[in-house]
Amino acid sequence: MQMPRTWITLVCLLGTVSSGFISSHDTHGYLETSSSAPVLQTAALPPPGTDTLVTLLDTSVTLPSEEAEDERLPAEAEEEREVRKLQAGRRRRGAWGRRKHAATVEATAYRIAGFGPPVTGWRKRGKGQEETSGLFAALKELHADKQRLMDQGKTQQEEVEEGEDEDDDDDDDDDDDDDDDDEEEEEEEEEEEEEEEEGQEEEEEEGGGGGEEEEEEEEEEEEATEAPSNQTETQTSSTESPLSKCQTADREISCRGVGMSHLPIILNPLATNLDFAENNIRIITPQDFSGVPNLDTLDLSRNQLDDESFSRSPLANLTFLKKLNLDGNQFTRIPALPPSLEELKMNKNNLGDLSPRCFKGLMNLLNLELGGNTLHEERVSPLAFRPLQRLLRLQMDNSSFRSLPLGLPPMLQELQMNGNQIKEVTEEALRGHVHLRALQLSHNLLHEQDIAPYAWTHLKSLAALDLSYNKFTSVPMHLPRRLNKLSLQHNNIRHIAAFTFRHMRSSLQSLRLSHNDLSDEGMERVSFVGTYRSLGELLLDNNRLGEIPRCVQQFKNLQVLRLDNNQIRLVRQWGVCHPRSAGSSLASIHLENNLLDVERIPPKAFSCLTDAQGLILYPQQKLSRDQ
């Protein structure tokens, strides 16, 4: 019975050799037998690499007597089970050691290669990305080496198991062997479970929360995967948000100042008025208005539109469009527009010239505004306005004109050219414009000598003439006969010639001469002949008059008289209201800010006023003793 104990000792030694990665605190194991049985003297397990033959020679074994062999058989079986348990523990520690060793090798290789710590979760990368990355190729080789070390450990473990199987085959007791096999299988299953648990614990300890890092990486990958959809939703919301800020009332949709960079597609066949002013719109396509075929009014003012924005004729399909506002954009020429248009506003753009065909097809245009550009008479073709046969109003304020352009539309009724540099008015410029009713030439450089003698004579329908803020020193002669309103404020007028208004056939109703340099000597008794029956408003404030003009009492229909801010000192008893005049219509007189002594005014001086509250006498300027 000496053979079983020898085999047990050999198996233990082989197990020790196979566990080449066991830590230092597990290298010394001891075999213990039952105290009642003959003692197998303790043999210190040699460290890896020690010669096993020398160990066998140094080990002394006490052999039992033949009479006690039968009694020791159960004890030997129990000892074998204990040995197997010890071997299972060694295998567990060996597996842990191999993993620890492999991890150490991997970390050392990373450090030598200069890659830093191992990258967690690198196997989750795409295959194409692994192959194209030098870092992941090196990682792949390192992990292959790690797997090779693990395979070697498994091979040694299999050899030990084969040796155990041979020992079991040599055992005489088949029943005990079967029981032992069952126990080994159960132990192996338990060992595998324990190894998995220990491996997870070791990985958590060694990786410093590597599992958490992997979970975080997985969450980041999921977030990265979801990012495009979130961006799509954000883009959708940003596209929809400006339209949601629009206001709708009846058939009008207002999106003024909501920060749009492009036009949204609106599906509303009943809408007739769209307001997209004060945005950042740069591009317009024909599809933008496909949902509003009945559009009547469109406001695109104060955007970033230019010639390229209208290169595809985006408004061609709007056959009912009548009013278009393109103020405050960056156009350098008139774009292609639908022929149904009746009103076009292109103020404050970069228009520099008007070519002969720039208004082609706009035969229905009635109102045109081109103010605030860099236009002047030399860059405007005489044929430019020819297609505009029905144009009634033309506004070209705040430009660079030095004279009236030629070729103005024949049906024109109102011409506004305020704020230019006009120095002359020729007969040719206004010839044939018999329908012109209003001419505004304020804030220019006109002087009475720069107006042709018969420049106004052909304007048979002219009713309002604005010549304010110019350089006139006298009221111009040869004014249109049917003129109703003449504005000459803020000039340097010092004189009104006799019979200046005589030819006007009692048509003038309003004469505004405020803010000039008129004095008592500058007005004659017959200066206003021709206006006595028609004039209803006479403004002479902010001049240098010393007394109320004597002609005032001769106006039959005068309603408003302003003489404030002059130097008037005296009011005559019949200077305003004549006792013979019956049915006076005078309702308002302004005499404040003069040099009047109100207490010395005759009591019946203003008896003809229809409204006592219409008399304004206060405040007055303080009269010094020298005056």
Secondary structure, 3 states (H helix, E strand, C coil): CHHHHHHHHHHHHHHHHHCCCCCHHHCCCCCCCCCCCCCECCCCCCCCCCCHHHHHHHCCECCCCHHHHHHHHHHHHHHHHHHHHHHHHHHHHHHHHHHHHHHHHHHHHHHHHCCCCCCCCHHHCCHHHHHHCHHHHHHHHHHHHHHHHHHHHHHHHHHHHHHHHHHHHHCCCHHHHHHHHHHHHHHHHHHHHHHHHHHHHHHHHHHCCHHHHHHHHHHHHHHHHHHHHHHHHHHHHHHHHHHHCCEEECCEEECCCCCCCECCCCCCCCCCEEECCCCCCCECCHHHHCCCCCCCEEECCCCCCCHHHHCCCCCCCCCCCCEEECCCCCCCCCCCCCCCCCEEECCCCCCCCECCCCCCCCCCCCEEECCCCCCCHHHECCCCCCCCCCCCEEECCCCCCCECCCCCCCCCCEEECCCCCCCEECCCCCCCCCCCCEEECCCCCCCHHHECCCCCCCCCCCCEEECCCCCCCECCCCCCCCCCEEECCCCCCCEECCCCCHHHCCCCCEEECCCCCCCHHHECCCCCCCCCCCCCEEECCCCCCCECCHHHHHCCCCCEEECCCCCCCECCCCCCCCCCCCCCCCCEEECCCCCCCHHHCCCCCCCCCCCHHHEECCCCCCCCCCC
